[in-house]
Amino acid sequence: MKKKVIIIGAGLAGMIAAHKAEREGVEAVLIDRGSIGLGTNSAMANGVIAGTTGSYSGKEYVADSIDIGRGINRRRMVEIAAAGVEAAISMLRSVGLNVVEGTNLYSVKSPDPEVIPGVTIVKKLAEAVFSLNGFRAVTGFYVTDIVKAEGRACGVRGLNAAGQEVAIAADAVILAAGGAGAAYLKNDNQKTIMGQGYELAAKAGLPLWDMEFVQFYPLVFADPHLPSMLIFPPYHEAIELTNSSGEDIAMKYGLDNINEAVTKKRDEFSALLFQELHSGPVWMDFRNIPPEMWKKHPLSLLAKMKHDFSKEPVAVSPAAHFFMGGVKIGEGCETDLPGLFACGEVAFGLHGANRRGGNALLECVVFGSIAGRNAALYALGNDAPPMKEPASAARAMSDDRVDLCAIRREIREIAWNHAGVVRDEEGVRKGLEKIAGVQGRLGMVLPHTTKEQRLKCDLQSAAFTVKAILTASLGRKESRGSLLRSDFPNEDNANWKKNSCLKYDAERSMFLMSFEDAG
Ligand SMILES: Cc1cc2nc3c(=O)[nH]c(=O)nc-3n(C[C@H](O)[C@H](O)[C@H](O)COP(=O)(O)OP(=O)(O)OC[C@H]3O[C@@H](n4cnc5c(N)ncnc54)[C@H](O)[C@@H]3O)c2cc1C
């Protein structure tokens, strides 16, 4: 029988890992709670991939990424990303993607300008993995635990589409479960991306690093009739941003143009929009855009939306976009738990305190390949111990009907109000109290349907992740990269040029925090 590698999460990182693992001669089992590719954050991506090019060296790429990460990136991870650019771009081209080289980045082009590039990427990769003999997809499967035996990972347990608890054994496991943007009230992620991967890792005994660093994208639709979608750059020069008093925001804050602000001053731009939102809505006005531009990318992506942008401005807001923190991996994407590998947004190290635009997709391809290869080699070289049936989980205590949707809103509000764009000690402490209350109530919920069962799991992960963000935010007494603390507005290299590390103490349901150089 072939050795088996399970990959949790069928986004770009998971699909690349599955592809690579299968090519090494194992059975690659790609598991997702939804479908393969679509429904992931990867499918939402604008297709921008940072990297070395003919006119942009590895040295420049490393220096720029570390500058944006404010010096706390793990340098070796950045160097590995730089060294992997060429192979990553070739891999994407080999599955039929049109990847165009720019000055210091690449762009994946959709054949149809009305299709988000991320959708094109995941569809092509899904075709590629499904064509492999040793590939198997398990969809509709919600992983609730990484199973351990004899001190190593040996499979997963979870809920199948019918809500039954099922265990699947494996010789190695790859965690590629993405980030947690949808734990926030305002976010541009797929709505079920709530930190499940962080909770899985922490429950398996792995520390979480740099969880305080959440990137907010400045310009996301905030109109209740529209999806909370990122407004894709580049922005046409005729676009105007105004506050509730009609002032031009770019002029008011001396921003040269919106594109520069989004790429180079994303945190400050988000913070000032966040400030403006206290006085009323912020409007993005597309009315002066020449009509012929609406057929071209990226404005073409707005064509099907229920809003006439050529006639009416639209309300916008910053929103949670990307998580820089997560699980620590070595050069082979191995974690501290033997047999468990990690890649993609769930992993930490490449980005430091802030992510350079385009580095997430590069991370998925470079580290997805490394994880796939090394998990396969680990599986081929090690026999997994048999999986033991776990003691069945304690039943929830209360059968009262609880409105889980209301709890979801509550968690998202806590995240937005207490772990949002600008934080301070008092707000973070209040957030921690509130989230503990939510966790207590959630623990009592007895789900009645498969849908409720999954939603409860989602909310437990979201609350767990928000608690991690708040805890690490409280510990870091400075502002750095994406973390803006109004009570410590300056970057403090003398004391805080290091990474936060949260070890989860399951018995006491609390994090033990330290700050150290992750190396
Ligand atoms: C709107 C938007 C635009 C972006 N544009 C760009 C861009 O142009 N360039 C760039 O570099 N980055 C971009 N990013 C960031 C980038 O898209 C993501 O960081 C990246 O795609 C994450 O890929 P991933 O494979 O790690 O996770 P995902 O693509 O999020 O996939 C993770 C999958 O795991 C599944 N999963 C999680 N937990 C479980 C579980 N317990 N059981 C089963 N399945 C589970 C999830 O449901 C999901 O399907 C963008 C992000 C957004 C939101």
The ligand as an SDF file (V2000), in Angstrom:
LIG
                    3D

 53 58  0  0  0  0  0  0  0  0999 V2000
   -9.3500   39.6110   -1.3700 C   0  0  0  0  0  0  0  0  0  0  0  0
   -7.9570   39.0980   -1.2570 C   0  0  0  0  0  0  0  0  0  0  0  0
   -7.0220   39.3770   -2.2510 C   0  0  0  0  0  0  0  0  0  0  0  0
   -5.7160   38.9110   -2.1130 C   0  0  0  0  0  0  0  0  0  0  0  0
   -4.8220   39.1470   -3.1260 N   0  0  0  0  0  0  0  0  0  0  0  0
   -3.5490   38.6970   -2.9960 C   0  0  0  0  0  0  0  0  0  0  0  0
   -2.5940   38.9070   -4.0360 C   0  0  0  0  0  0  0  0  0  0  0  0
   -2.8880   39.4330   -5.1100 O   0  0  0  0  0  0  0  0  0  0  0  0
   -1.3150   38.4910   -3.8080 N   0  0  0  0  0  0  0  0  0  0  0  0
   -0.9310   37.8710   -2.6450 C   0  0  0  0  0  0  0  0  0  0  0  0
    0.2350   37.5090   -2.5140 O   0  0  0  0  0  0  0  0  0  0  0  0
   -1.8440   37.6150   -1.6790 N   0  0  0  0  0  0  0  0  0  0  0  0
   -3.1270   38.0030   -1.8300 C   0  0  0  0  0  0  0  0  0  0  0  0
   -4.0240   37.7430   -0.8350 N   0  0  0  0  0  0  0  0  0  0  0  0
   -3.6290   36.8430    0.2760 C   0  0  0  0  0  0  0  0  0  0  0  0
   -3.6530   35.3880   -0.2400 C   0  0  0  0  0  0  0  0  0  0  0  0
   -4.7110   35.2280   -1.1510 O   0  0  0  0  0  0  0  0  0  0  0  0
   -3.8230   34.3710    0.8900 C   0  0  0  0  0  0  0  0  0  0  0  0
   -2.9460   34.6380    1.9350 O   0  0  0  0  0  0  0  0  0  0  0  0
   -3.5220   32.9630    0.3880 C   0  0  0  0  0  0  0  0  0  0  0  0
   -4.2910   32.6890   -0.7570 O   0  0  0  0  0  0  0  0  0  0  0  0
   -3.8010   31.9280    1.4670 C   0  0  0  0  0  0  0  0  0  0  0  0
   -3.6830   30.6550    0.8850 O   0  0  0  0  0  0  0  0  0  0  0  0
   -3.7110   29.3500    1.7770 P   0  0  0  0  0  0  0  0  0  0  0  0
   -3.6370   28.2130    0.8250 O   0  0  0  0  0  0  0  0  0  0  0  0
   -2.7300   29.4520    2.8550 O   0  0  0  0  0  0  0  0  0  0  0  0
   -5.1550   29.3920    2.4730 O   0  0  0  0  0  0  0  0  0  0  0  0
   -6.6480   29.4600    1.8290 P   0  0  0  0  0  0  0  0  0  0  0  0
   -6.5980   29.7860    0.3830 O   0  0  0  0  0  0  0  0  0  0  0  0
   -7.4020   30.3590    2.6960 O   0  0  0  0  0  0  0  0  0  0  0  0
   -7.1330   27.9670    1.9810 O   0  0  0  0  0  0  0  0  0  0  0  0
   -7.3130   27.3620    3.2360 C   0  0  0  0  0  0  0  0  0  0  0  0
   -8.4270   26.3260    3.1280 C   0  0  0  0  0  0  0  0  0  0  0  0
   -8.4140   25.5020    4.2930 O   0  0  0  0  0  0  0  0  0  0  0  0
   -9.7480   25.2240    4.6590 C   0  0  0  0  0  0  0  0  0  0  0  0
   -9.8030   24.8290    6.0610 N   0  0  0  0  0  0  0  0  0  0  0  0
   -9.4490   25.5820    7.1330 C   0  0  0  0  0  0  0  0  0  0  0  0
   -9.6410   24.8980    8.2630 N   0  0  0  0  0  0  0  0  0  0  0  0
  -10.1270   23.7000    7.9050 C   0  0  0  0  0  0  0  0  0  0  0  0
  -10.5360   22.5710    8.6570 C   0  0  0  0  0  0  0  0  0  0  0  0
  -10.4580   22.5620    9.9990 N   0  0  0  0  0  0  0  0  0  0  0  0
  -11.0000   21.4890    7.9880 N   0  0  0  0  0  0  0  0  0  0  0  0
  -11.0750   21.4920    6.6350 C   0  0  0  0  0  0  0  0  0  0  0  0
  -10.7150   22.5530    5.8730 N   0  0  0  0  0  0  0  0  0  0  0  0
  -10.2420   23.6410    6.5060 C   0  0  0  0  0  0  0  0  0  0  0  0
  -10.4260   26.5530    4.4070 C   0  0  0  0  0  0  0  0  0  0  0  0
  -11.8220   26.4180    4.3780 O   0  0  0  0  0  0  0  0  0  0  0  0
   -9.8250   26.9300    3.0590 C   0  0  0  0  0  0  0  0  0  0  0  0
  -10.5760   26.3510    2.0390 O   0  0  0  0  0  0  0  0  0  0  0  0
   -5.3390   38.1860   -0.9640 C   0  0  0  0  0  0  0  0  0  0  0  0
   -6.2720   37.8930    0.0260 C   0  0  0  0  0  0  0  0  0  0  0  0
   -7.5720   38.3270   -0.1110 C   0  0  0  0  0  0  0  0  0  0  0  0
   -8.5630   37.9930    0.9600 C   0  0  0  0  0  0  0  0  0  0  0  0
  1  2  1  0
  2  3  1  0
  2 52  2  0
  3  4  2  0
  4  5  1  0
  4 50  1  0
  5  6  2  0
  6  7  1  0
  6 13  1  0
  7  8  2  0
  7  9  1  0
  9 10  1  0
 10 11  2  0
 10 12  1  0
 12 13  2  0
 13 14  1  0
 14 15  1  0
 14 50  1  0
 15 16  1  0
 16 17  1  0
 16 18  1  0
 18 19  1  0
 18 20  1  0
 20 21  1  0
 20 22  1  0
 22 23  1  0
 23 24  1  0
 24 25  2  0
 24 26  1  0
 24 27  1  0
 27 28  1  0
 28 29  2  0
 28 30  1  0
 28 31  1  0
 31 32  1  0
 32 33  1  0
 33 34  1  0
 33 48  1  0
 34 35  1  0
 35 36  1  0
 35 46  1  0
 36 37  1  0
 36 45  1  0
 37 38  2  0
 38 39  1  0
 39 40  1  0
 39 45  2  0
 40 41  1  0
 40 42  2  0
 42 43  1  0
 43 44  2  0
 44 45  1  0
 46 47  1  0
 46 48  1  0
 48 49  1  0
 50 51  2  0
 51 52  1  0
 52 53  1  0
M  END
$$$$
